[in-house]
Structures are given as structure tokens and as C-alpha cells.
Amino acid sequence: MTSYEAIFTRRSVRRYDSAPLGDAELADIQAAIDGAKQLPGQTGRFIIVNADTLKGAPSPHAILAHGEDTDAALSNIGYVLSSLDLYLQSKGYGSIVMGMAKPLEPAADYRILLAFGRTTVPVRTGEADFKRRGVADISNEDNAVARAARLAPSAVNFQPWKLEFSPGKVTVKYTPNGIGRLLAGKMQKIDVGIITRYVELALEHEGKIVTAVTPDGTGKNFGIEVGCTEG
């Protein structure tokens, strides 16, 4: 299964086999971390740790995400963790981005973690298994890219985004609401990074060449532009 195909089957997994993964499995995941693309100008750190260093995580392992406390840096964390989440699920593991779990001794720049491990929780069988807003609610166009992107996960399932398709680019716009900002806070900027990776994978699947992925603006005016050309 490819990462793109995993978009349509992934599930946020909260139940895991407690047995740790083997050295070879962890080495493969570390290679995926080392090879993960980050947004321009961003240098987030992503570190595999075991359950005994964590509080509130249900899994035998997690990837800790570290970065600056800016809109672009937070969206970068979501962008990278989205890549790793889909990679893990494409390989048959379970995973979930968790805002409540944390390291026992978090570093000052720690932001969030991706829990992962073996699981018997079944994957989804298709788009009908997802509880998400309709394409018309999140996009100015109904197309294959928007239909894939709408399946992206978000904190408390608030889906704080709108997609704007225009010639040569797709803009992911941050669209918070009062309740969302109160309950999810800065995690919503992480969410914007998550759906951006979905947009990129879907564009590439449709034969487009992604030329740039660029955060822009701050606060309520934050967004990410995904530039593309025909393949």
C-alpha cells in the first residue's frame, strides 16, 4: 500500500499490542523520519522514544515532534507527522497524533507526538467509514484532490480549513471557529500542515508536479500555498 492509498483506509488508533517493535522495524521507521521532507525554512526535530518515557500514550513507541512556537513551524510539524502517519499505516502499523500524551520530561521545544505500534484495530474500508465535512464545505471545487484531502484527521475533528483551487496552485486556508480555538488551540495550525500533505499526495497521484509548498501569513490569515504544474 502506498501513502496515498493509506489516506482512504487510515484510522486514528488508540489500542496497541504492548510488545515493542524490533530493531529492524524501528530502523525502517527512522529512515522514513530521516527522509521526510519539511516545509521551506523549517528544521523540526522528530525523535523515536519508547513507552517508558511517556505519560498518557497507549502505544509502545512514539515520535516526539519538536519545533518553534510559530504558525509555520507548527504547520511543519503537522506536515511531517502526516507523512509519517500515512507511512506507518501503509506498512500495517497503527498510529495517532496525540495532543494530551507527552514525555515525562518534555524539552522546551516539544510540541506533540505521534504514537505508533502494532495493532489489531481494523483499517477503514473506504470513504464511507469517515466522519468528515462534505467536499462543498471545505473546497471551492469538487475534484479528486479535494475528496482525498477532506479525509485528513484533525484535533477533535474540527477540520479548521478551506481549500481554494486556482490555476497552478491550491491554497489551504486556516479557518478557525471560536470553539475550535478554545478546545484545540495551536493544534489547529498543526492540522493545517496535516491536510497540506494530503493535498500534495493527491496532486501527485493525479499526475501533477508539486513545485512549492509555502506557508504564508499569521494568525487568522495563515495558510499554505501548494504550487503545481502539469506532469
MDAnalysis code that builds the backbone (N, CA, C; Angstrom):
import MDAnalysis as mda
import numpy as np

u = mda.Universe.empty(693, n_residues=231, atom_resindex=np.repeat(np.arange(231), 3), trajectory=True)
u.add_TopologyAttr("name", ["N", "CA", "C"] * 231)
u.add_TopologyAttr("resid", np.arange(1, 232))
u.add_TopologyAttr("resname", ["MET", "THR", "SER", "TYR", "GLU", "ALA", "ILE", "PHE", "THR", "ARG", "ARG", "SER", "VAL", "ARG", "ARG", "TYR", "ASP", "SER", "ALA", "PRO", "LEU", "GLY", "ASP", "ALA", "GLU", "LEU", "ALA", "ASP", "ILE", "GLN", "ALA", "ALA", "ILE", "ASP", "GLY", "ALA", "LYS", "GLN", "LEU", "PRO", "GLY", "GLN", "THR", "GLY", "ARG", "PHE", "ILE", "ILE", "VAL", "ASN", "ALA", "ASP", "THR", "LEU", "LYS", "GLY", "ALA", "PRO", "SER", "PRO", "HIS", "ALA", "ILE", "LEU", "ALA", "HIS", "GLY", "GLU", "ASP", "THR", "ASP", "ALA", "ALA", "LEU", "SER", "ASN", "ILE", "GLY", "TYR", "VAL", "LEU", "SER", "SER", "LEU", "ASP", "LEU", "TYR", "LEU", "GLN", "SER", "LYS", "GLY", "TYR", "GLY", "SER", "ILE", "VAL", "MET", "GLY", "MET", "ALA", "LYS", "PRO", "LEU", "GLU", "PRO", "ALA", "ALA", "ASP", "TYR", "ARG", "ILE", "LEU", "LEU", "ALA", "PHE", "GLY", "ARG", "THR", "THR", "VAL", "PRO", "VAL", "ARG", "THR", "GLY", "GLU", "ALA", "ASP", "PHE", "LYS", "ARG", "ARG", "GLY", "VAL", "ALA", "ASP", "ILE", "SER", "ASN", "GLU", "ASP", "ASN", "ALA", "VAL", "ALA", "ARG", "ALA", "ALA", "ARG", "LEU", "ALA", "PRO", "SER", "ALA", "VAL", "ASN", "PHE", "GLN", "PRO", "TRP", "LYS", "LEU", "GLU", "PHE", "SER", "PRO", "GLY", "LYS", "VAL", "THR", "VAL", "LYS", "TYR", "THR", "PRO", "ASN", "GLY", "ILE", "GLY", "ARG", "LEU", "LEU", "ALA", "GLY", "LYS", "MET", "GLN", "LYS", "ILE", "ASP", "VAL", "GLY", "ILE", "ILE", "THR", "ARG", "TYR", "VAL", "GLU", "LEU", "ALA", "LEU", "GLU", "HIS", "GLU", "GLY", "LYS", "ILE", "VAL", "THR", "ALA", "VAL", "THR", "PRO", "ASP", "GLY", "THR", "GLY", "LYS", "ASN", "PHE", "GLY", "ILE", "GLU", "VAL", "GLY", "CYS", "THR", "GLU", "GLY"])
u.atoms.positions = np.array([
    [0.838, -1.195, 0.000],
    [0.000, 0.000, 0.000],
    [0.878, 1.252, 0.000],
    [0.507, 2.225, -0.804],
    [1.228, 3.484, -0.818],
    [0.671, 4.433, 0.240],
    [1.409, 5.512, 0.492],
    [0.906, 6.518, 1.431],
    [-0.388, 7.134, 0.920],
    [-0.484, 7.357, -0.391],
    [-1.728, 7.893, -0.940],
    [-2.884, 6.931, -0.691],
    [-2.679, 5.657, -0.945],
    [-3.746, 4.672, -0.716],
    [-4.141, 4.611, 0.745],
    [-3.177, 4.839, 1.648],
    [-3.473, 4.806, 3.085],
    [-4.413, 5.929, 3.502],
    [-4.485, 7.018, 2.731],
    [-5.434, 8.090, 3.042],
    [-6.846, 7.550, 3.198],
    [-7.220, 6.567, 2.388],
    [-8.594, 6.087, 2.326],
    [-8.876, 4.947, 3.308],
    [-7.854, 4.500, 4.034],
    [-8.048, 3.395, 4.983],
    [-7.575, 3.711, 6.396],
    [-6.829, 4.816, 6.596],
    [-6.212, 5.086, 7.894],
    [-7.274, 5.320, 8.967],
    [-6.857, 5.010, 10.173],
    [-7.717, 5.207, 11.331],
    [-6.854, 5.710, 12.485],
    [-7.367, 6.591, 13.285],
    [-6.653, 7.021, 14.489],
    [-6.751, 5.904, 15.519],
    [-5.634, 5.245, 15.794],
    [-5.623, 4.015, 16.592],
    [-5.279, 4.330, 18.045],
    [-6.099, 3.824, 18.960],
    [-5.901, 4.057, 20.389],
    [-5.640, 2.777, 21.174],
    [-5.626, 1.623, 20.488],
    [-5.356, 0.340, 21.146],
    [-4.194, -0.354, 20.431],
    [-3.207, -0.783, 21.224],
    [-1.970, -1.334, 20.656],
    [-1.536, -2.596, 21.379],
    [-0.810, -3.431, 20.659],
    [-0.041, -4.509, 21.275],
    [1.086, -3.848, 22.066],
    [1.260, -4.245, 23.310],
    [2.275, -3.608, 24.157],
    [3.697, -4.018, 23.807],
    [3.862, -5.089, 23.026],
    [5.202, -5.549, 22.683],
    [5.892, -4.530, 21.774],
    [7.143, -4.191, 22.061],
    [7.861, -3.224, 21.218],
    [8.187, -3.798, 19.847],
    [8.407, -2.924, 18.896],
    [8.840, -3.349, 17.571],
    [10.304, -3.762, 17.619],
    [10.703, -4.547, 16.629],
    [12.083, -4.998, 16.552],
    [13.018, -3.916, 16.039],
    [14.302, -4.173, 16.195],
    [15.306, -3.195, 15.780],
    [15.214, -2.869, 14.294],
    [14.987, -3.894, 13.461],
    [14.909, -3.658, 12.021],
    [13.689, -2.808, 11.672],
    [12.566, -3.069, 12.348],
    [11.357, -2.277, 12.095],
    [11.573, -0.817, 12.488],
    [12.177, -0.610, 13.639],
    [12.429, 0.755, 14.091],
    [13.440, 1.463, 13.189],
    [14.388, 0.706, 12.673],
    [15.361, 1.304, 11.750],
    [14.676, 1.776, 10.470],
    [13.713, 1.000, 9.972],
    [12.969, 1.408, 8.783],
    [12.184, 2.698, 9.054],
    [11.575, 2.784, 10.238],
    [10.808, 3.975, 10.592],
    [11.733, 5.171, 10.766],
    [12.904, 4.937, 11.347],
    [13.882, 6.019, 11.476],
    [14.310, 6.517, 10.102],
    [14.451, 5.609, 9.154],
    [14.819, 6.020, 7.796],
    [13.729, 6.888, 7.181],
    [12.456, 6.555, 7.478],
    [11.352, 7.381, 6.982],
    [11.399, 8.774, 7.606],
    [11.732, 8.848, 8.886],
    [11.874, 10.150, 9.550],
    [13.001, 10.944, 8.899],
    [14.140, 10.291, 8.704],
    [15.304, 10.973, 8.127],
    [15.011, 11.482, 6.717],
    [14.155, 10.775, 5.993],
    [13.868, 11.149, 4.618],
    [12.649, 12.046, 4.442],
    [11.964, 12.351, 5.540],
    [10.737, 13.147, 5.439],
    [11.052, 14.593, 5.050],
    [10.340, 15.095, 4.070],
    [10.507, 16.478, 3.632],
    [9.867, 17.427, 4.638],
    [10.521, 18.570, 4.883],
    [9.961, 19.604, 5.738],
    [9.627, 20.835, 4.905],
    [8.814, 21.707, 5.455],
    [8.442, 22.929, 4.749],
    [9.643, 23.866, 4.661],
    [9.664, 24.765, 3.685],
    [10.811, 25.654, 3.490],
    [11.167, 26.440, 4.746],
    [12.452, 26.417, 5.080],
    [12.936, 27.177, 6.225],
    [12.701, 26.540, 7.572],
    [12.112, 25.351, 7.615],
    [11.789, 24.716, 8.877],
    [12.755, 23.571, 9.190],
    [13.061, 23.438, 10.456],
    [14.019, 22.409, 10.901],
    [13.492, 21.707, 12.148],
    [12.288, 21.183, 12.056],
    [11.732, 20.436, 13.174],
    [12.546, 19.200, 13.477],
    [12.489, 18.769, 14.738],
    [13.186, 17.545, 15.156],
    [12.142, 16.487, 15.512],
    [12.395, 15.247, 15.068],
    [11.443, 14.154, 15.237],
    [12.197, 12.943, 15.768],
    [11.848, 12.500, 16.979],
    [12.657, 11.527, 17.711],
    [11.791, 10.362, 18.170],
    [12.200, 9.129, 17.859],
    [11.510, 7.931, 18.331],
    [11.856, 7.687, 19.803],
    [10.816, 7.426, 20.617],
    [11.026, 7.075, 22.023],
    [10.136, 5.890, 22.368],
    [10.421, 5.273, 23.506],
    [9.638, 4.133, 23.976],
    [8.628, 4.562, 25.036],
    [7.667, 3.671, 25.307],
    [6.547, 3.987, 26.194],
    [6.981, 4.376, 27.599],
    [8.112, 3.834, 28.077],
    [8.511, 4.106, 29.458],
    [8.974, 5.545, 29.665],
    [9.088, 6.314, 28.597],
    [9.469, 7.731, 28.716],
    [8.262, 8.655, 28.527],
    [7.053, 8.053, 28.428],
    [5.859, 8.824, 28.076],
    [4.794, 8.764, 29.165],
    [3.932, 9.756, 29.146],
    [2.765, 9.793, 30.022],
    [1.514, 9.920, 29.163],
    [0.597, 8.943, 29.291],
    [-0.681, 9.037, 28.599],
    [-0.717, 8.479, 27.192],
    [0.367, 7.865, 26.744],
    [0.382, 7.282, 25.390],
    [0.043, 5.793, 25.482],
    [-0.856, 5.277, 24.625],
    [-1.265, 3.875, 24.702],
    [-0.352, 2.928, 23.937],
    [0.633, 3.449, 23.257],
    [1.434, 2.669, 22.314],
    [2.816, 2.352, 22.883],
    [3.513, 1.345, 22.312],
    [4.862, 1.024, 22.786],
    [5.918, 2.027, 22.337],
    [5.597, 2.841, 21.330],
    [6.552, 3.809, 20.802],
    [5.824, 5.094, 20.425],
    [6.587, 6.143, 20.270],
    [6.045, 7.397, 19.762],
    [7.153, 8.183, 19.080],
    [6.755, 9.076, 18.210],
    [7.677, 10.029, 17.594],
    [7.387, 11.393, 18.201],
    [8.348, 11.931, 18.935],
    [8.195, 13.252, 19.535],
    [8.532, 14.312, 18.501],
    [7.693, 15.335, 18.406],
    [7.914, 16.424, 17.456],
    [8.334, 17.676, 18.203],
    [9.460, 18.256, 17.791],
    [9.991, 19.474, 18.402],
    [10.122, 20.559, 17.340],
    [9.845, 21.791, 17.719],
    [9.995, 22.899, 16.796],
    [9.644, 24.207, 17.464],
    [9.792, 25.287, 16.733],
    [9.476, 26.600, 17.266],
    [7.968, 26.765, 17.428],
    [7.593, 27.746, 18.244],
    [6.177, 28.008, 18.506],
    [5.681, 29.120, 17.580],
    [5.748, 28.859, 16.279],
    [5.238, 29.793, 15.282],
    [4.250, 29.057, 14.391],
    [3.427, 29.806, 13.667],
    [2.440, 29.172, 12.802],
    [3.108, 28.267, 11.768],
    [4.168, 28.767, 11.129],
    [4.843, 27.977, 10.102],
    [5.487, 26.737, 10.692],
    [6.115, 26.876, 11.865],
    [6.779, 25.728, 12.491],
    [5.771, 24.680, 12.944],
    [4.632, 25.112, 13.473],
    [3.605, 24.168, 13.894],
    [3.002, 23.444, 12.689],
    [2.773, 24.178, 11.607],
    [2.244, 23.525, 10.411],
    [3.264, 22.554, 9.830],
    [4.534, 22.872, 9.955],
    [5.578, 21.953, 9.504],
    [5.530, 20.644, 10.287],
    [5.304, 20.758, 11.591],
    [5.188, 19.544, 12.408],
    [4.019, 18.688, 11.923],
    [2.881, 19.315, 11.652],
    [1.754, 18.551, 11.131],
    [2.051, 17.933, 9.780],
    [2.731, 18.669, 8.931],
    [3.088, 18.194, 7.589],
    [3.980, 16.949, 7.673],
    [4.996, 16.992, 8.530],
    [5.908, 15.853, 8.665],
    [5.210, 14.676, 9.341],
    [4.496, 14.938, 10.433],
    [3.817, 13.836, 11.126],
    [2.760, 13.194, 10.240],
    [2.125, 13.968, 9.363],
    [1.170, 13.394, 8.428],
    [1.855, 12.416, 7.483],
    [3.035, 12.794, 6.994],
    [3.812, 11.889, 6.147],
    [4.126, 10.591, 6.881],
    [4.553, 10.719, 8.141],
    [4.943, 9.540, 8.911],
    [3.733, 8.698, 9.308],
    [2.637, 9.346, 9.643],
    [1.402, 8.647, 9.987],
    [0.938, 7.782, 8.817],
    [0.901, 8.356, 7.620],
    [0.466, 7.595, 6.458],
    [1.475, 6.508, 6.093],
    [2.761, 6.789, 6.271],
    [3.772, 5.759, 6.018],
    [3.566, 4.576, 6.959],
    [3.399, 4.855, 8.244],
    [3.217, 3.790, 9.224],
    [1.983, 2.954, 8.905],
    [0.880, 3.618, 8.580],
    [-0.340, 2.864, 8.306],
    [-0.258, 2.118, 6.988],
    [0.517, 2.637, 6.047],
    [0.706, 1.904, 4.792],
    [1.489, 0.618, 5.004],
    [2.274, 0.569, 6.088],
    [3.071, -0.618, 6.415],
    [2.354, -1.551, 7.391],
    [1.120, -1.232, 7.756],
    [0.341, -2.122, 8.607],
    [0.370, -1.811, 10.082],
    [1.032, -0.729, 10.495],
    [1.048, -0.323, 11.900],
    [-0.146, 0.576, 12.194],
    [-0.431, 0.746, 13.482],
    [-1.393, 1.740, 13.913],
    [-0.666, 2.993, 14.355],
    [-1.361, 4.134, 14.294],
    [-0.741, 5.386, 14.716],
    [-1.823, 6.412, 15.010],
    [-1.438, 7.454, 15.766],
    [-2.360, 8.549, 16.076],
    [-1.554, 9.745, 16.570],
    [-1.897, 10.933, 16.101],
    [-1.324, 12.160, 16.647],
    [-2.047, 12.465, 17.950],
    [-1.286, 12.674, 19.024],
    [-1.885, 12.856, 20.347],
    [-1.418, 14.160, 20.972],
    [-2.377, 15.006, 21.323],
    [-2.046, 16.249, 21.991],
    [-1.996, 16.133, 23.501],
    [-2.721, 15.150, 24.073],
    [-2.782, 15.023, 25.533],
    [-1.597, 14.234, 26.091],
    [-1.122, 13.222, 25.368],
    [0.051, 12.472, 25.824],
    [1.285, 13.352, 25.722],
    [2.299, 13.029, 26.524],
    [3.516, 13.841, 26.487],
    [4.680, 13.072, 27.110],
    [5.897, 13.519, 26.866],
    [7.056, 12.902, 27.532],
    [7.019, 13.195, 29.032],
    [7.618, 12.308, 29.810],
    [7.734, 12.551, 31.247],
    [8.580, 13.788, 31.524],
    [9.577, 14.013, 30.675],
    [10.436, 15.191, 30.823],
    [10.527, 15.898, 29.465],
    [9.496, 16.670, 29.094],
    [9.491, 17.301, 27.768],
    [10.524, 18.406, 27.641],
    [11.142, 18.469, 26.478],
    [12.054, 19.569, 26.170],
    [11.251, 20.849, 25.972],
    [11.913, 21.980, 26.047],
    [11.229, 23.265, 25.943],
    [10.535, 23.439, 24.600],
    [11.090, 22.830, 23.545],
    [10.507, 22.992, 22.219],
    [9.638, 21.806, 21.799],
    [9.264, 20.943, 22.766],
    [8.373, 19.828, 22.450],
    [6.973, 20.360, 22.130],
    [6.323, 19.808, 21.082],
    [5.005, 20.287, 20.681],
    [3.916, 19.224, 20.735],
    [4.192, 18.021, 20.220],
    [3.155, 16.994, 20.115],
    [3.834, 15.681, 19.757],
    [3.084, 14.562, 19.816],
    [3.693, 13.280, 19.455],
    [2.780, 12.472, 18.554],
    [3.404, 11.545, 17.855],
    [2.715, 10.552, 17.040],
    [2.946, 9.195, 17.681],
    [1.907, 8.626, 18.291],
    [2.003, 7.303, 18.891],
    [1.917, 6.250, 17.786],
    [2.654, 5.131, 17.960],
    [2.582, 4.085, 16.936],
    [2.983, 2.738, 17.514],
    [2.565, 1.690, 16.820],
    [2.908, 0.324, 17.203],
    [2.035, -0.664, 16.449],
    [2.166, -1.932, 16.811],
    [1.306, -2.951, 16.203],
    [-0.093, -2.844, 16.800],
    [-1.079, -3.209, 15.994],
    [-2.465, -3.141, 16.459],
    [-3.307, -4.157, 15.714],
    [-4.411, -4.551, 16.342],
    [-5.396, -5.405, 15.672],
    [-6.631, -4.605, 15.285],
    [-6.616, -3.299, 15.525],
    [-7.736, -2.447, 15.131],
    [-7.819, -2.434, 13.604],
    [-8.975, -2.733, 13.034],
    [-9.061, -2.808, 11.567],
    [-8.981, -1.432, 10.917],
    [-8.430, -1.418, 9.719],
    [-8.415, -0.171, 8.949],
    [-9.818, 0.105, 8.436],
    [-10.034, 1.318, 7.944],
    [-11.310, 1.642, 7.323],
    [-11.383, 0.972, 5.954],
    [-12.595, 0.756, 5.482],
    [-12.776, 0.077, 4.203],
    [-13.010, 1.044, 3.052],
    [-13.180, 2.324, 3.348],
    [-13.401, 3.297, 2.290],
    [-13.906, 4.617, 2.840],
    [-14.209, 5.554, 1.955],
    [-14.588, 6.909, 2.358],
    [-15.840, 6.943, 3.230],
    [-16.753, 5.991, 3.039],
    [-17.995, 5.988, 3.804],
    [-17.758, 5.771, 5.295],
    [-16.599, 5.229, 5.665],
    [-16.291, 4.980, 7.077],
    [-15.816, 6.235, 7.813],
    [-15.554, 7.317, 7.088],
    [-15.048, 8.538, 7.704],
    [-16.200, 9.478, 8.070],
    [-16.060, 10.148, 9.187],
    [-16.999, 11.210, 9.562],
    [-16.306, 12.549, 9.318],
    [-16.576, 13.123, 8.171],
    [-15.933, 14.359, 7.758],
    [-16.957, 15.270, 7.090],
    [-16.651, 16.566, 7.045],
    [-17.479, 17.507, 6.311],
    [-17.436, 17.185, 4.819],
    [-18.474, 17.544, 4.109],
    [-18.535, 17.284, 2.682],
    [-17.560, 18.160, 1.910],
    [-17.281, 17.750, 0.679],
    [-16.338, 18.498, -0.146],
    [-16.792, 19.949, -0.325],
    [-18.080, 20.169, -0.530],
    [-18.577, 21.525, -0.752],
    [-18.348, 22.422, 0.465],
    [-18.206, 21.830, 1.641],
    [-17.995, 22.609, 2.861],
    [-16.542, 23.026, 3.047],
    [-15.618, 22.346, 2.351],
    [-14.203, 22.639, 2.584],
    [-13.458, 23.082, 1.336],
    [-14.117, 23.136, 0.184],
    [-13.387, 23.399, -1.061],
    [-14.246, 24.185, -2.047],
    [-13.589, 25.026, -2.845],
    [-14.305, 25.745, -3.903],
    [-14.459, 24.907, -5.167],
    [-13.866, 23.700, -5.163],
    [-14.043, 22.768, -6.272],
    [-14.251, 21.364, -5.735],
    [-15.055, 20.582, -6.454],
    [-15.232, 19.163, -6.127],
    [-14.398, 18.368, -7.131],
    [-13.253, 17.871, -6.664],
    [-12.374, 17.092, -7.535],
    [-11.679, 16.021, -6.707],
    [-10.862, 15.203, -7.359],
    [-10.228, 14.079, -6.679],
    [-9.292, 14.531, -5.564],
    [-8.633, 15.658, -5.752],
    [-7.722, 16.156, -4.719],
    [-8.509, 16.572, -3.485],
    [-9.578, 17.308, -3.671],
    [-10.395, 17.736, -2.532],
    [-11.034, 16.543, -1.831],
    [-11.462, 15.546, -2.592],
    [-12.110, 14.385, -1.984],
    [-11.126, 13.588, -1.138],
    [-9.870, 13.519, -1.560],
    [-8.857, 12.848, -0.738],
    [-8.504, 13.694, 0.478],
    [-8.323, 14.993, 0.264],
    [-7.880, 15.867, 1.347],
    [-8.908, 15.970, 2.463],
    [-10.192, 15.882, 2.142],
    [-11.212, 16.031, 3.172],
    [-11.151, 14.927, 4.228],
    [-10.435, 13.834, 3.937],
    [-10.330, 12.716, 4.874],
    [-9.241, 12.924, 5.920],
    [-8.515, 14.023, 5.844],
    [-7.423, 14.271, 6.799],
    [-7.965, 14.367, 8.225],
    [-7.219, 13.850, 9.198],
    [-7.641, 13.966, 10.595],
    [-7.319, 15.342, 11.154],
    [-8.011, 15.705, 12.229],
    [-7.755, 16.980, 12.898],
    [-8.154, 16.865, 14.356],
    [-7.620, 17.740, 15.182],
    [-7.916, 17.718, 16.617],
    [-9.413, 17.906, 16.832],
    [-10.000, 16.992, 17.601],
    [-11.432, 16.993, 17.923],
    [-12.288, 17.017, 16.642],
    [-11.692, 16.630, 15.526],
    [-12.365, 16.570, 14.223],
    [-12.975, 17.913, 13.825],
    [-12.321, 19.023, 14.192],
    [-12.849, 20.347, 13.863],
    [-12.626, 20.731, 12.402],
    [-11.622, 20.142, 11.749],
    [-11.354, 20.395, 10.331],
    [-11.282, 21.901, 10.029],
    [-10.277, 22.587, 10.602],
    [-10.225, 24.054, 10.506],
    [-9.578, 24.554, 9.220],
    [-10.165, 24.210, 8.074],
    [-9.511, 24.526, 6.809],
    [-10.513, 24.714, 5.676],
    [-10.061, 25.421, 4.681],
    [-10.747, 25.539, 3.398],
    [-9.701, 25.384, 2.300],
    [-10.070, 24.721, 1.214],
    [-9.196, 24.583, 0.056],
    [-9.675, 25.522, -1.037],
    [-8.735, 26.273, -1.592],
    [-9.053, 27.171, -2.701],
    [-8.191, 26.783, -3.902],
    [-8.833, 26.241, -4.931],
    [-8.146, 25.841, -6.154],
    [-8.130, 27.022, -7.122],
    [-6.963, 27.287, -7.675],
    [-6.804, 28.316, -8.698],
    [-5.709, 27.829, -9.642],
    [-5.576, 28.447, -10.820],
    [-4.586, 27.949, -11.786],
    [-3.181, 27.853, -11.190],
    [-2.626, 26.660, -11.210],
    [-1.255, 26.458, -10.768],
    [-1.040, 26.363, -9.279],
    [-2.110, 26.354, -8.483],
    [-1.896, 26.225, -7.043],
    [-3.180, 25.836, -6.313],
    [-2.964, 25.277, -5.130],
    [-4.040, 25.027, -4.184],
    [-3.641, 25.718, -2.884],
    [-4.527, 26.540, -2.339],
    [-4.251, 27.222, -1.081],
    [-5.057, 26.576, 0.033],
    [-4.363, 26.143, 1.087],
    [-5.015, 25.615, 2.286],
    [-5.156, 26.783, 3.260],
    [-6.383, 27.221, 3.477],
    [-6.629, 28.369, 4.344],
    [-7.066, 27.915, 5.734],
    [-6.450, 28.514, 6.740],
    [-6.828, 28.255, 8.129],
    [-8.148, 28.952, 8.424],
    [-9.169, 28.183, 8.842],
    [-10.490, 28.743, 9.105],
    [-10.971, 28.292, 10.476],
    [-10.494, 28.951, 11.533],
    [-10.869, 28.547, 12.881],
    [-12.276, 29.018, 13.236],
    [-12.832, 28.408, 14.278],
    [-14.038, 28.955, 14.892],
    [-13.771, 29.101, 16.382],
    [-14.639, 29.769, 17.077],
    [-14.395, 30.054, 18.487],
    [-14.208, 28.818, 19.330],
    [-15.095, 27.838, 19.156],
    [-14.995, 26.611, 19.953],
    [-13.728, 25.858, 19.593],
    [-13.409, 25.813, 18.305],
    [-12.207, 25.109, 17.880],
    [-10.951, 25.703, 18.485],
    [-10.844, 27.031, 18.467],
    [-9.660, 27.680, 19.035],
    [-9.578, 27.423, 20.536],
    [-10.725, 27.374, 21.201],
    [-10.746, 27.165, 22.645],
    [-10.302, 25.753, 23.013],
    [-10.816, 24.760, 22.288],
    [-10.561, 23.366, 22.651],
    [-9.282, 22.808, 22.034],
    [-8.946, 23.256, 20.829],
    [-7.790, 22.687, 20.129],
    [-6.594, 23.624, 20.097],
    [-6.817, 24.921, 20.213],
    [-5.730, 25.885, 20.285],
    [-4.763, 25.781, 19.135],
    [-3.467, 25.771, 19.486],
    [-2.425, 25.776, 18.465],
    [-2.366, 24.476, 17.662],
    [-3.034, 23.438, 18.150],
    [-3.061, 22.201, 17.374],
    [-3.701, 22.418, 16.009],
    [-4.526, 23.463, 15.873],
    [-5.174, 23.683, 14.585],
    [-4.178, 24.104, 13.512],
    [-3.084, 24.754, 13.891],
    [-2.038, 25.054, 12.911],
    [-1.321, 23.764, 12.500],
    [-1.167, 22.849, 13.442],
    [-0.649, 21.521, 13.111],
    [-1.590, 20.829, 12.123],
    [-2.902, 20.965, 12.359],
    [-3.889, 20.368, 11.462],
    [-3.756, 20.887, 10.034],
    [-3.479, 22.182, 9.884],
    [-3.316, 22.759, 8.546],
    [-2.148, 22.091, 7.823],
    [-1.076, 21.804, 8.558],
    [0.041, 21.080, 7.966],
    [-0.325, 19.665, 7.569],
    [-1.175, 19.032, 8.372],
    [-1.594, 17.654, 8.071],
    [-2.336, 17.591, 6.746],
    [-3.345, 18.439, 6.571],
    [-4.121, 18.367, 5.329],
    [-3.283, 18.806, 4.127],
    [-2.303, 19.672, 4.355],
    [-1.434, 20.085, 3.247],
    [-0.704, 18.895, 2.654],
    [-0.241, 17.995, 3.501],
    [0.425, 16.793, 2.985],
    [-0.548, 15.937, 2.185],
    [-1.801, 15.864, 2.620],
    [-2.802, 15.125, 1.862],
    [-3.003, 15.750, 0.485],
    [-3.082, 17.076, 0.446],
    [-3.238, 17.776, -0.831],
    [-2.068, 17.445, -1.753],
    [-0.852, 17.494, -1.221],
    [0.331, 17.226, -2.028],
    [0.307, 15.809, -2.592],
    [0.025, 14.827, -1.755],
    [-0.016, 13.445, -2.218],
    [-1.095, 13.249, -3.288],
    [-2.242, 13.900, -3.088],
    [-3.338, 13.749, -4.052],
    [-2.996, 14.409, -5.376],
    [-2.361, 15.570, -5.340],
    [-1.932, 16.213, -6.581],
    [-0.964, 15.324, -7.357],
    [0.002, 14.765, -6.644],
    [0.975, 13.893, -7.295],
    [0.299, 12.649, -7.869],
    [-0.677, 12.117, -7.158],
    [-1.412, 10.956, -7.662],
    [-2.160, 11.294, -8.947],
    [-2.604, 12.543, -9.058],
    [-3.324, 12.990, -10.257],
    [-2.376, 13.385, -11.384],
    [-1.079, 13.155, -11.195],
    [-0.114, 13.411, -12.248],
    [0.492, 14.791, -12.244],
    [0.213, 15.600, -11.211],
    [0.780, 16.941, -11.122],
    [2.179, 16.894, -10.509],
    [2.977, 17.892, -10.819],
    [4.285, 18.071, -10.190],
    [4.157, 19.199, -9.182],
    [4.403, 18.897, -7.917],
    [4.337, 19.923, -6.884],
    [5.643, 20.706, -6.900],
    [5.542, 22.009, -7.118],
    [6.732, 22.848, -7.283],
    [7.128, 23.581, -6.011],
    [6.182, 23.806, -5.108],
    [6.485, 24.528, -3.868],
    [5.355, 24.310, -2.880],
    [5.714, 24.257, -1.597],
    [4.731, 24.186, -0.517],
    [5.140, 25.269, 0.476],
    [4.382, 26.360, 0.517],
    [4.859, 27.573, 1.174],
    [3.868, 28.125, 2.189],
    [4.214, 28.123, 3.480],
    [3.365, 28.783, 4.479],
    [3.346, 30.290, 4.242],
    [2.195, 30.903, 4.555],
    [2.065, 32.343, 4.317],
    [1.115, 32.945, 5.347],
    [1.450, 34.134, 5.851],
    [0.585, 34.828, 6.787],
    [0.735, 34.316, 8.208],
    [-0.046, 34.906, 9.112],
    [-0.036, 34.511, 10.526],
    [-1.442, 34.628, 11.081],
    [-1.633, 34.043, 12.256],
    [-2.909, 34.151, 12.952],
    [-4.077, 33.673, 12.118],
    [-5.166, 34.465, 12.110],
    [-6.355, 34.096, 11.357],
    [-6.117, 34.105, 9.856],
    [-5.071, 34.774, 9.418],
    [-4.775, 34.875, 7.985],
    [-3.741, 33.856, 7.521],
    [-3.492, 32.848, 8.345],
    [-2.492, 31.849, 7.996],
    [-2.999, 30.901, 6.920],
    [-2.091, 30.454, 6.062],
    [-2.415, 29.453, 5.066],
    [-1.166, 28.870, 4.464],
    [-1.323, 27.880, 3.619],
    [-0.198, 27.259, 2.931],
    [-0.549, 27.123, 1.457],
    [0.314, 27.631, 0.589],
    [0.128, 27.519, -0.856],
    [0.906, 26.323, -1.399],
    [0.217, 25.497, -2.151],
    [0.837, 24.344, -2.797],
    [0.847, 24.614, -4.294],
    [2.013, 24.976, -4.828],
    [2.145, 25.245, -6.252],
    [2.330, 23.964, -7.029],
    [1.773, 23.910, -8.252],
    [1.887, 22.684, -9.035],
    [1.821, 23.001, -10.527],
    [2.373, 22.080, -11.313],
    [2.295, 22.161, -12.765],
    [1.856, 20.805, -13.296],
    [1.509, 20.767, -14.562],
    [1.140, 19.502, -15.183],
    [2.374, 18.611, -15.294],
    [2.171, 17.286, -15.056],
    [3.269, 16.354, -15.145],
    [3.592, 15.976, -16.578],
])
